[in-house]
Each structure stands twice: as structure tokens, then as C-alpha cells.
Amino acid sequence: MSVGRVVKRVLIGRAERSDVGERALPKRIALPVFASDALSSVAYAADEIFLVLGLAGGSLALTQSLWVALAVAVVMAILVLAYRLNVVAYPSGGGDYEVVGTNLGPRAGLVVGSALLVDYVLTVAVSVSAGVQNASTAFGWLRGHEVMVAAAAILLLTLVNLRGLRESRRALALPTYLFIAAIAALVVTGAVRHFTGGLPAAESAALELVPADGYETVGMFAMGFLMLRAFSSGSAALTGIETISTGVPAFRSPKARNAAVTLSIMGALGIAMLLSVVVLARWTGVQLAENPATQLLRDGVPVGEAHIQETLLGQISRAVFSGFDAGVILVSIVTGLILLVAANSAFNGFPALASILARDGFLPRQLYTRGDRLAFSNAILALAVAAAVFVLAFDASVTRLIQLYIVGVFVSFALSQIAMVRHWNRELIASQDPTARAGIGRRRVVNAVGATVSVLVLIIVLVTKFTHGVFLAVLAMAGLYVVMWLVRRHYDRVSRELVVIDDDTSLTRLPSRVHAVVLISKLNKPAVRALAYARATRPTTLEAVTVSVDQEATAELVAEWDRRGFDTPLKTLASPYRDVTGPVVDYVTSLRSQNPRELVAVYVPEYVVGRWYQNLLHNQNAARLKRRLHFESGVMVCSVPWQLRSAKGQEVWLDQAPPVTGSVRGPR
Amino acid sequence: MSVGRVVKRVLIGRAERSDVGERALPKRIALPVFASDALSSVAYAADEIFLVLGLAGGSLALTQSLWVALAVAVVMAILVLAYRLNVVAYPSGGGDYEVVGTNLGPRAGLVVGSALLVDYVLTVAVSVSAGVQNASTAFGWLRGHEVMVAAAAILLLTLVNLRGLRESRRALALPTYLFIAAIAALVVTGAVRHFTGGLPAAESAALELVPADGYETVGMFAMGFLMLRAFSSGSAALTGIETISTGVPAFRSPKARNAAVTLSIMGALGIAMLLSVVVLARWTGVQLAENPATQLLRDGVPVGEAHIQETLLGQISRAVFSGFDAGVILVSIVTGLILLVAANSAFNGFPALASILARDGFLPRQLYTRGDRLAFSNAILALAVAAAVFVLAFDASVTRLIQLYIVGVFVSFALSQIAMVRHWNRELIASQDPTARAGIGRRRVVNAVGATVSVLVLIIVLVTKFTHGVFLAVLAMAGLYVVMWLVRRHYDRVSRELVVIDDDTSLTRLPSRVHAVVLISKLNKPAVRALAYARATRPTTLEAVTVSVDQEATAELVAEWDRRGFDTPLKTLASPYRDVTGPVVDYVTSLRSQNPRELVAVYVPEYVVGRWYQNLLHNQNAARLKRRLHFESGVMVCSVPWQLRSAKGQEVWLDQAPPVTGSVRGPR
């Protein structure tokens, strides 16, 4: 590796390396890096609570939303406390996948893996869609083009990540703090104006909200169900809690402790922001409707299709910052930005998880070596395509996408907390010291509560949303699970097939003779080099072979061969059908059947070109021949490359690996 | 090659092989094989004459169509006579491309190549579209779905040709004869009923045909222009004459003579059919309008969008076979069928021409070896995609597609006839015998007339249709020309770069030492075999190398290596970034810089799997590493394949080449 490359690598840094520890993240950077996903969800989770409660019409949303938000906040507090224990017990960065795999076995681990992969895809789809929605308060012209803009945003994220975000972590810290600051400013201004009596009502407060079709008469039971559904949708605010558990190795020492503290700060911020927004919405009287055209009435008349319903944050900021438009625009832009950053975090998490799954044989092995440009790129492209499909299929509608969301994360939460309980059970068995045992017991209670709550929420989500789309997410998870299991089974089978049996000498026995065959199509420099290299290996027999595809050209070749006086014999294989592969394979097969213990080494001159499209013009026959010869046992294929002038310096294209900005688990 | 494969090859036959001469085609089979394109054009050429003349409204089409058709017939007669000479002078099957390349130089040859490639694409698009149109007389439900049905037909042809049509030539002879028989039956029945006074008028005869928008007042000059345009469109009947000149080697001996006779028969049949159809149209009073909805009036009122305008053949057969519906349906089906066969002929001609262009370095060399499944498939897919694009872009409308058609064929006709004149000029110079000179002079006159007529028609086509779409076809040809010229330039440059200089000993000098590096990732059977093969080549230095991506796994590997007591040292390369390629390349580069005259041979164990998708799970790192190592000079890469059980017998997928049903030029 060149010095320059080493320097670049060190500068860009992979957090899991202890010898580049000085680049480990302080808490003030780690918080925004890992919290963008969790905090940004405030921007849509509150909206979704209001939209679901609004289905019943009237003031249900305004009166009940705070209770729903409180329930979400309580769950968040419990999960944050529980995950503090995960972080300390499993600080290696393997996250829920490792915790579950270790304690509940590989199948359960794979369930978590499938669930999280699907959830990364939905994080991108939901965040980007919500980002576009929020940004359109500032940029009204985005409206009506949401799908296209969201797709463009995904494309942008893909390109940026394919190219590699340099020093991105620190740069990405800014939007998170801006968002926190914006919400803080909103809350403080709102509170001051509210208590001084100067806070105006939101525009939509003047409208009448009527029930949606089918919700005209809602009984007690249905009302309860609606509140559970609102809770389900609001639980979107809970996603991202697990992110820090995959990022512990990126923290400064003491890593686990710092990560736990950051987790708590994140939880406190998340709870505070969610509740504040809901309170502000209540003070300003915001009304949100799933079908604003028909559900919202002005003076008893539906507002119609022309009515523009802004997001909760948009409406609140318009009221709070009335007379200060710059504030409204700032909140809108900053919210759009943090949602983009949240989507970007999935672009780091997805390849990282794919790498771990590949390490365990559940995905193609190449995805493991993340130092590789192509492997990394493949995971990024897979994520981008999947997210784009969801955005297109659901018209970039947050409300529709949110129905599929969360289930994956809660499958992961639930299994991970159950796994932690088991972890403590084992620790209890192993430990004899009563003080330690008491501590372990207390921790087990926390995780048990976490497990109970997670399972409860998961059930609520599945029940209240199943017909609204969750089954699609479950289907996707099941599909991924099956595919990954089949991949693993394939690797296991191959591995068993290839085990070396100790007393089997057939493998180590050397071939009795080596028959070298140099393929010649023209007598040019690559051919002469191939001949020299083949001779350098001192084979038992050495011969040059050409396939006569064109009689004239072959006659010329033979004449020149004789003229130059090569001492290697040139054999001509007839090919009446102008096929190169067949005659060579037939010839090699005949050599093998004459001397079964002989090794046939086929030397193929190859051109190395500078541009990828030039490969279409070269080596195609050679590539096909090599592929075909691989099916013959006792045959080895040696490529002798010839670097054309145009190839000089072009290897950089193969060398460039994008820096890895997300957290990656270190080698075990 | 196995006996079975040889037998299969011989049975399927490549006509250019003299030792399978007994499979050469008798004239009665050769005629339908090579004439389907030319004869099938009767099914749309006559329509187009009527449509263009009909633009002026009234009875212009009925009074003037015969003159236009006669002009087309005269041109056809001249071209058939001229091409008889081409066939005899250049019987090798290279067609116009060879005639022009030989006599007017490679640039002119390339113009013909580009023109014919474009025309093959349009042959497919036009024939399939016309086939759907004609078939909808029998199958009315096709109407309104023309684009989809045409696309499906292209897909069908693609699949059939990718798979390989077995014994197709003889099978494809049937539709051509059926079509000739159907037209003959139509003409005889029509003539008998006409002269006995029992031939009813066509349905559309009762309608009034008014001029199209913009053609209300047409002066003498405009009328002449319209007739020239009708002639241009009618010239579509002339395409396909050149086909036989590419198929001479497929005929029975005396090949050239038989081909010439077949050409004459084809010309006579084509002329007779075209004129008969026009006469029948006149007798039955068929009216055709480009915009039937507005141009056709019933009792003074436009017939409107609901009116269905059938093809000329459809309307004629309804009149001639009135009271005998089976006859109408038969004509419709047989016409659809021969047009499908005509489209199929392009699926043979296009790869054949691509193969010749590849031989001359204008297309990727792999397209030359047509004995290869993949090369053949690539050409077929390119043709299918291009044709589908045209069908989709022009709504499968024959009238719109025909505007682009013919120009390519007439570029080819014109250049080929000029080339023939030059050919005779050379012959005249070479010959002294006065009798022979007189014969040559006579032939030169024929080709000169052919050249004059072709150039005239080409000018007429360009002038009358330029604004109607011909420029698109010209653009496509120019684009192809440029690309193919660049490909040739690239090959030439590379070839110059690679010329072996006689007194340059740097190439033939053997490397002083061979350093063999065996890459090991796991200690399994493939690794042990790679080690044995590397040792069999008796290198100066032999070492095994592993990249430590996972410290635990590497420690295990080293321990097992020691336990088994291999006498080859195992070197571990550190890879903190879990990248396999970088450390190996760096290591190899360091070996090279220590001993620049040493050859480094890298042995890579590879897995051979049975299914293509399993390749996604294996060898990806190996493939990338090999690609990267090719950029290092003095490094040779040897693949040691290990055939997994699942690979057994799967090489057949690489062996299968589709039989070649079209005419291919033999090796020079």
C-alpha cells in the first residue's frame, strides 16, 4: 500500500481500530452521529399520532394526543434504560444481532438480521418522504412532486455514499444540533408567548374536523383501538434506540460507559422533544386530517382538494413564529436536513449489518470485506433500490409507509431483551458472589421489563396495523430469512464437501508430469511473453497451440512461427465452425485421458485495457475458454497479462474503496 | 468434441461446409428460405402505394396505383438481372458488403454494413407490425393491442432463435409456399369471378374518399411528387433481393447458377404477385385512407373512429372469397405467418453480417466466432431490442415505420452495383480475349443500369421521405458507422502496439527465477490441490500466503497448517481493513521490486459451481484480486479450479451452441 493510501485510510479512519484511537468519537460528536435517526422521528411521529386520532374527528386528537405521546415516552424511557445494559454487556458493536445470536441461537439471530435489514430500507423510505414533506413548508414548489423529489434524494444519498463521505461524521453532527436548537427555540418561544397570552392559534384551528368515512360513530372499544393505533404509529419515535448499541466501538474510552451516557441523553432529548411538540400542537390547536379535502370544513363546507395541509412542525412554527417568517423557513429546512441525515445513517448501518451477516455465512462472503469498494457498493445499491421501490409504491406518503415501519425494530427489541434476560440468567449461574448476584438480578429485572414492554408493543403494532400494511413488512422479513438461510446452507454444504481428510494422499500427491499448453492466436508481444513465462516454469512438455478459425491467418501464423525459429512446436487445431472453445477443450481432454496423472497447464495471453468498455473488445473468447476449462479436472489455467499503454495507472479504479463512515464491528 | 456433438452439428449443418454438401439446399427449398422477405413485402407494399395516393382523395389511387406498381416492377426486374451477375461474380456469400468492400474499399464496405444492420432491424419491425395488421382480419381481437402483440412476436422470435431452430429451414419453407398458393388462389378466383361478372365490389368501394388535410388542392407538380412518394413506399417490395447473394454457399452445386435461377424465379413471382394484387384492388374498388376516420365518408358523413380499415389483402379477399369465409381467414393467417418468417430471416442475417463485420475488426471479435452460444445470442438480443424500440416508438404502425425503411437497402443496392461496374472494369483490363471482353462489356452495362436505377430510387426515397423519418434511419446508420470505425481504429492501434520487433530480446529472455505464491483462505481440498499444482511446476521459491481478515480464523489456520506439517511456509498478511486485494497486491509488488527479473506466479484456488447464481456466493474476492493483479507486470495468475459436486455435467450450459440456420460466409 502506498504511503498516500495509508495516510488517507488513517485520516478517514475506521473507528474499530484501536491504534487510531485518537479518532474515536467524543460524546458530543457521537450523540448527533447515532441519534439522528431517533431524534428526527419526532418530525413525523407526532404527526402520525394526530392523524390517527383525527380519524374520529372533533377534538379527540387535541385531548388525547398527550396521553398517547406520554405512553410512547414511557416506553422510550424503559427501552433506553434496558439498552444501557445491552451496551455494557455487549460493547463489541454487534448490536441486537449479536446479543440474540449469542443467547438465543443463530436462527433467532437471523430473524433479527432480517428484521433490521427491512427496517433500514424503511428508515430510508420514511425519513426521505418525511423530509420532503417537512421541507415543503419552506419550498412550496416541492408539493405535487414528492415522489420525484424523494427518489432524487435517495439517488443523491446513494451517489454520496458510493463515492464515500469524507470526514462525514463531524459534518453530519451539525444538522442534528441545528434541529435540536430549532426545536428548543420553538418550544421556548412558544412557551413564552403562551404564558404571556400572545401565542396565536394555528390556521387549522379555525377549521372543523369531521370524522373520516367509517368513523362517524365510534364506540368505547373502537376508540380504545384507535388510541392503540395512534400509539403504534407514534412508536415510530422509538426507532433508532438500538443504533448506539451497534456503535460502541466508535466511542472514546471508557467506550461502554460513554455510550450508555449518550444513550440516556438521547432518550431524554427524544422524550422532551416529542412531548414539547405535542404540547405546542395542543396550545396552537393544530388539526390534522388523513383526508384534509373532505375531513376539514370551513364554515361547514369541505375545504376541498386545493387545501394544503402542512406538517405539524410546519403549522406549529407558523403559529409560534408568526411575524418571523425566517424562523418558519429555518425550522422547515433544518427538519428536512436532519431527516436526510437520518436516512443517510441507514446507508451506513445497512452495509455494516450485511457485513456481519456475510461473516456468518448468511450473505455472499464478498459483502464481509468492507474494505472493498465493490462489496460496499453492492450493499448501498441494494438498499437504495429497495427504498426507492417502497417510495414509488407508496407515493412517498409517510402515513402509508409508517404502517410497515417499526415492526422490524420491535422484533429486534423484543428478541434482544429476551436474550438479555437469558444472558443474566447465565451470569447468575456462573456467579457466586451475593453482591454481584444482587446486581445481576436487578439488571435482569430491567431487561425483563424491557422485554415485556417490547413484546406488548410488538403485539399492539401487529394487531392494529396488520391490515394496513404490516403484513408486507413481515413478508419481506420472512423472504429475507429464507434466502439467507439457504445461502448459509449452501456454504455449509460446500464446506463439508471440501474438508481435507487426513489420510487422503490423493490430494497431496504431485502430478507425475506437467504438460504446458500456450494458446496463441496471433504472434504478438503478449503471445511471446506467455511463451517465455510458460517456459520459465520448466514443464515436462511445452507446446504452443492455435485454433484455426481463419485458414489464411493460420497459414500466416505458422509461416511466421517457422521464420522466427521458435523451438517450441506450434500445433494447429482445426475449427470448421469457427469456435475457439470447443477444439481447445477437446484437445485438453484428450491430453488428460492419455495421461490421467499428468497436470495440464494452459497459458492464456490476456490484454489489460484502460477503460472498462474496451474489455468488450478483448479477452471475451479467453474468458469463455477459461470458464469452460475450469470444468475439467487436472487442468490449471494461467493468465499471462499484457498491460496495454492505455492501462497505465488505471488500476486506481480497482483500488478506490470508499471510507466507511458508519460503525463496523471489529474482527473477532 | 463428443461423437454426439459432431453428429448433431452435421445434422443441423452449416451450409458453407463442402463436406456436408448433401445437406445443401435444392432450389425448391432455397427459394422459400431466401425469398420470404422479398415476397412477403407484397403484403404491405401495395397497401402503402394506395395509402399515399389516397392522400389526394378521389380515385387517384385506383387510376394511378397500377402505374406506380409497374414502375416498382420494372425496377425489380432490373435489380434481379443485375444481382444475377453479383451472385455469379461473388458466390462466397459475403453479399453486398464483400462486393463493395473489395471494389470500393473498406470505408464504402462499412457504409453498406451499417446500412444493412439498420435495415435488418427495420425488417423485423416492419414485418412484425404488418404481420399483426394482416392477421387481425382473421383475429379481430388483436386490434387495439397491435403494439403489445408485435412486441410479443419479437419476444417469441428471440426466444426461438436463442434456443436454436432445429431443421428450421425446411419447416420455414411451408409458409412461403402457402402464401404463394393463397395469393394464386385469390388471383385465379378473382379473375374468374371478374370475367364472369360475379366479382362483388369491396366494402370500402361504397365509401367516398376525400383528400387528407393539406392535400385539398393538389397541382400537377404536387401530384407528381405524391406519385414519387407512393413509388418510394411501394419500393418496400424490393427489399430482400440482396438476400440470395448472401446465401449462395447454401445452394446445391452448381451453386452460383442455381442461386441465379432462384433469384429470377423470385423476381418473377414478386412482380406477378404485386401486380396481381394491385389489379385485384382496382377490380374490387378498394379505398384506403391514412386517416380513415376523417377521410372516408359514408353518405357524405365521416365514418369516424369506430370504422375499422382492413389491409388491402384483407379487403380483397373478403370481396373475392365472399360467401367463403374460410378463404378470407386462411389468407389472413398465411399472410401473418409469412411476415413472421420474413422477420425471422433477419434473425439469421443480422448475426451473420455481424460475424463478417467482426472478422474485419469493426465489431467486437467475439461476434465472429458464431459457433459460440453467447456471441450468437448477443447479436440476436441486440437485434430484438433495437426492433422492439422501433415498434414501441412508432406504435407498430407500418405506415410510419415504412418511412424509415428501404433507404438502407438502397444505399446497399447502389454501392453494390457501382462496385460491380468497377469489378467489370478491372476484368476488362485483365482480359485480352475479344469474346470474353464483349461478354464482360455486356455485363457491365447491366450493372451500370442497375447502379443508375438504384441511385435514382435512392434519391427519390431520400427526397420524398426525408421529413417523414428517413433522417432517423440515416442517423442510425451514421452512428453505427462511427462506432464501428472507432472499434476498428482501436483494434488497429492495439495491434500496432503489440507487433513483435525482431531484435527485441527483452520478451524472449526468460525470467531469472520463479516465485510461486499460493493463496490460502481456508485449509480445504482446493487449497491443498493448489499447493500440489504449484509445487508440480517446481518454482524457485514456493510459499503459501493468507490474508488475516479475521484474527481467530487465521490463528486456527496457522495451527492446522503446523499440525499437518506442510513443508511449505505459510505467510500471514495483515489486513486491518478486512480487504483481501490490497495486502496481496502490496506483497506481490514488494516481491517484484526486490527482484525485478523474477516472475511471480500467483496460484488461486477457485470453486466451480453448478448454477450461475452460486457464483455470487463464491470466487468474488478471487475474481477481483485476479483483475487487480493483471495490472502488475511480471505477474502471472494461475487458477486452480476445484469442481464441486454440483458442477458435474453443468459444463453443457457453456457448450450448447444454437444451430445456425441462416447463411454464413465460410472462412476465407
Interface residues (C-beta under 8 A of the other chain):
Chain A: M1 R9 R14 R17 R359 P364 R365 Q366 Y368 T369 R370 G371 D372 L374 A375 V487 H490 Y491 V494 S495 E497 L498 V499 V500 D502 L507 T508 R509 L510 P511 V514 K522 L523 N524 K525 P526 V528 R529 L531 A532 Y533 R535 A536 T537 R538 P539 V549 D550 Q551 E552 R564 S575 P576 Y577 R578 D579 V580 T581 G582 P583 D586 L599 A601 E606 Y607 V608 Q614 L616 L617 H618 Q620 N621 R624 K626 R627 R628 L629 H630 F631 E632 S633 V635 M636 V637 C638 S639 V640 P641 W642 Q643 L644 R645 A647 Q650 E651 L654 D655 A657 P667 R668
Chain B: M1 R9 R14 R17 R359 P364 R365 Q366 Y368 T369 R370 G371 D372 L374 A375 V487 H490 Y491 V494 S495 E497 L498 V499 V500 D502 L507 T508 R509 L510 P511 V514 K522 L523 N524 K525 P526 V528 R529 L531 A532 Y533 R535 A536 T537 R538 P539 V549 D550 Q551 E552 R564 S575 P576 Y577 R578 D579 V580 T581 G582 P583 D586 L599 A601 E606 Y607 V608 Q614 L616 L617 H618 Q620 N621 R624 K626 R627 R628 L629 H630 F631 E632 S633 V635 M636 V637 C638 S639 V640 P641 W642 Q643 L644 R645 A647 Q650 E651 L654 D655 A657 P667 R668
